Amino acid sequence: MKIVVVGAGVAGVAAAELLQRYPGNRVTLIEAKSQIGTGASMDQHGWFHMGSLYSIQSLEESVTSAVKNVRILTRYYESYVNQETAEPGNRNRNTWFVDEPISYLFPGGWHLPYDVRQGAYSKELDGFLHFSKDIVSAGAALGQLLKFNRVWSGVKIVSSDLPMRTKKILDDLVCSFQTNGGDIRLSSKYLSHGSTAAGGVKVTLVDGTTVHADVCVVCSGEQLASCGWNAHRLVVRRSPIMVVTPALCNENIVVVEAKDHASFSHIVHSHRGQRYSVVSGAYSADVGDEEGSHRAAMLLKQVTRTHFPSRFDASSHELYFGTKVDRLHREDRRDYSPTIVELERNVIGAIPGKFSFAFLLAHNLALRVMEGKDIPSSTALSGRRDTAMVATPKHELVAAALLQARRSLQMDRDRPGYKLDEAASNLDDVRSAR
Ligand SMILES: Cc1cc2nc3c(=O)[nH]c(=O)nc-3n(C[C@H](O)[C@H](O)[C@H](O)COP(=O)(O)OP(=O)(O)OC[C@H]3O[C@@H](n4cnc5c(N)ncnc54)[C@H](O)[C@@H]3O)c2cc1C
């Protein structure tokens, strides 16, 4: 079967990779930009949702999706997830996940739906997550325990969610896709499509070339939203993310506040051995709403300062926006479940909801396109790799510039003006690269 996948974010890459595993399939992955993963997939903060948070919050559909997603990961991607390098001292750098769990903090007064100490939700997640951490809970003076500036009390849950190495995941999927015979066309923007007399699809690109296929899968939420497919209740929002160096603290934490307050997430990543914080919160604005975006950014800064006043003020930070596309599900509630919509005959739209859920999305898509035929396994990881083909996560680019700016300042205190200009121009480069 000939299949065209439009959009090489995690959704398109994961879908294309699974579809290309079937003998006889010929998948063409079309990406508008000159690299893979330059959209939301590289703007995000690298937090892989195994489902812990959703289950604590009783988001039933989300936790069901997360559990299915993890089952799919262990079933179809085992060799990828556990990949290790023989290089001494480098053992962890090649795995998809960083082996440092994400803790959820529930400040005092927040009423949990049930007693987490009974491990009420762990039964859903336990048993098949051989790479997960145990789920435990503890009551403590959390602020002091975590060396926060803020003093509070509540419950801390060490979850099975983990930070992810986004680029590593995409590098492996792309390598497998190409080794299995998949075709990638970069700098190729989808413009329109039509049906052919034989019942297939003709996809026209902006440069006028066409690609013929039996099925076309559109894996770009923004493209779907801008194409009049908004009847499917797509919501496009801009959301700020802030990179802070040095890291504000060494733990991955998500502060889950009471309903009226936005939650706050803090994930630690590293660049060349230097740890930095990637912080975010439930702040967003409609695309085009400059005032709302500014407000969201200010709120994120404010809440970061509330949690770490002295460390935040002594740090360097830089903020950028990512664009999220979600679909409203029942009762206007976001449940983050992946969405697959039949747009027309042989034309399918697909949105993962979360980077983490792209595996469930790809699995469901593959079974739908291949009419339920079992997905073949793939261990095609030893093929030729062009790591420059996949973009670097935005937070890493920003952190690299911030770290370099800090280093320059330290190295040449006599000429701070010159170095500050240089640091500012590094950051300008990062900003204008977008
Ligand atoms: C600020 C922020 C933080 C987030 N944090 C997390 C997180 O921590 N964990 C998590 O799991 N999820 C997170 N998410 C959500 C996650 O990033 C997205 O759900 C996921 O990356 C979407 O993947 P995608 O492949 O659908 O979209 P994208 O990555 O945006 O891919 C779409 C691709 O389609 C291409 N494209 C667009 N139009 C065309 C066209 N006409 N022709 C060809 N190509 C086209 C684009 O260039 C792009 O490469 C976050 C999102 C944001 C914005």
The ligand as a MOL file (V3000), in Angstrom:
LIG
                    3D

  0  0  0     0  0            999 V3000
M  V30 BEGIN CTAB
M  V30 COUNTS 53 58 0 0 0
M  V30 BEGIN ATOM
M  V30 1 C 4.7150 24.3490 25.5640 0
M  V30 2 C 4.3610 22.9170 25.3740 0
M  V30 3 C 4.7190 21.9710 26.3170 0
M  V30 4 C 4.3710 20.6320 26.1410 0
M  V30 5 N 4.8210 19.7110 27.0210 0
M  V30 6 C 4.6190 18.3810 26.8010 0
M  V30 7 C 5.2330 17.4100 27.6170 0
M  V30 8 O 6.0020 17.7310 28.5070 0
M  V30 9 N 4.9400 16.1020 27.4030 0
M  V30 10 C 4.1250 15.7080 26.3820 0
M  V30 11 O 3.9000 14.5180 26.2420 0
M  V30 12 N 3.5610 16.6110 25.5400 0
M  V30 13 C 3.8000 17.9540 25.7310 0
M  V30 14 N 3.2790 18.8800 24.8730 0
M  V30 15 C 2.4070 18.4420 23.7720 0
M  V30 16 C 3.2260 17.8660 22.6260 0
M  V30 17 O 4.3380 18.6810 22.3470 0
M  V30 18 C 2.3480 17.7540 21.3830 0
M  V30 19 O 1.1430 17.1010 21.6920 0
M  V30 20 C 3.0430 16.9120 20.2970 0
M  V30 21 O 4.4020 17.2640 20.1590 0
M  V30 22 C 2.3330 17.1290 18.9900 0
M  V30 23 O 3.0210 16.3970 18.0110 0
M  V30 24 P 2.6300 16.5240 16.4800 0
M  V30 25 O 3.5180 15.6220 15.7320 0
M  V30 26 O 1.1560 16.3420 16.3390 0
M  V30 27 O 2.8520 18.0490 16.1390 0
M  V30 28 P 4.1920 18.8400 15.6550 0
M  V30 29 O 5.3830 18.4320 16.4380 0
M  V30 30 O 3.8290 20.2920 15.6870 0
M  V30 31 O 4.3780 18.3400 14.1880 0
M  V30 32 C 3.6460 18.8060 13.0920 0
M  V30 33 C 4.6070 18.8940 11.9220 0
M  V30 34 O 3.8650 19.1590 10.7420 0
M  V30 35 C 4.6080 20.0500 9.9410 0
M  V30 36 N 3.6700 20.7100 9.0330 0
M  V30 37 C 2.7350 21.6440 9.3270 0
M  V30 38 N 2.0670 21.9870 8.2230 0
M  V30 39 C 2.5970 21.2580 7.2020 0
M  V30 40 C 2.3290 21.1760 5.8040 0
M  V30 41 N 1.3940 21.9450 5.2180 0
M  V30 42 N 3.0710 20.3160 5.0570 0
M  V30 43 C 4.0400 19.5390 5.6170 0
M  V30 44 N 4.3200 19.5980 6.9360 0
M  V30 45 C 3.6080 20.4410 7.7200 0
M  V30 46 C 5.2410 20.9880 10.9560 0
M  V30 47 O 6.3660 21.6730 10.3950 0
M  V30 48 C 5.6140 20.0250 12.0740 0
M  V30 49 O 6.9170 19.4940 11.9080 0
M  V30 50 C 3.6220 20.2430 25.0090 0
M  V30 51 C 3.2690 21.1890 24.0460 0
M  V30 52 C 3.6670 22.5180 24.2110 0
M  V30 53 C 3.3510 23.5030 23.1250 0
M  V30 END ATOM
M  V30 BEGIN BOND
M  V30 1 1 1 2
M  V30 2 1 2 3
M  V30 3 2 2 52
M  V30 4 2 3 4
M  V30 5 1 4 5
M  V30 6 1 4 50
M  V30 7 2 5 6
M  V30 8 1 6 7
M  V30 9 1 6 13
M  V30 10 2 7 8
M  V30 11 1 7 9
M  V30 12 1 9 10
M  V30 13 2 10 11
M  V30 14 1 10 12
M  V30 15 2 12 13
M  V30 16 1 13 14
M  V30 17 1 14 15
M  V30 18 1 14 50
M  V30 19 1 15 16
M  V30 20 1 16 17
M  V30 21 1 16 18
M  V30 22 1 18 19
M  V30 23 1 18 20
M  V30 24 1 20 21
M  V30 25 1 20 22
M  V30 26 1 22 23
M  V30 27 1 23 24
M  V30 28 2 24 25
M  V30 29 1 24 26
M  V30 30 1 24 27
M  V30 31 1 27 28
M  V30 32 2 28 29
M  V30 33 1 28 30
M  V30 34 1 28 31
M  V30 35 1 31 32
M  V30 36 1 32 33
M  V30 37 1 33 34
M  V30 38 1 33 48
M  V30 39 1 34 35
M  V30 40 1 35 36
M  V30 41 1 35 46
M  V30 42 1 36 37
M  V30 43 1 36 45
M  V30 44 2 37 38
M  V30 45 1 38 39
M  V30 46 1 39 40
M  V30 47 2 39 45
M  V30 48 1 40 41
M  V30 49 2 40 42
M  V30 50 1 42 43
M  V30 51 2 43 44
M  V30 52 1 44 45
M  V30 53 1 46 47
M  V30 54 1 46 48
M  V30 55 1 48 49
M  V30 56 2 50 51
M  V30 57 1 51 52
M  V30 58 1 52 53
M  V30 END BOND
M  V30 END CTAB
M  END
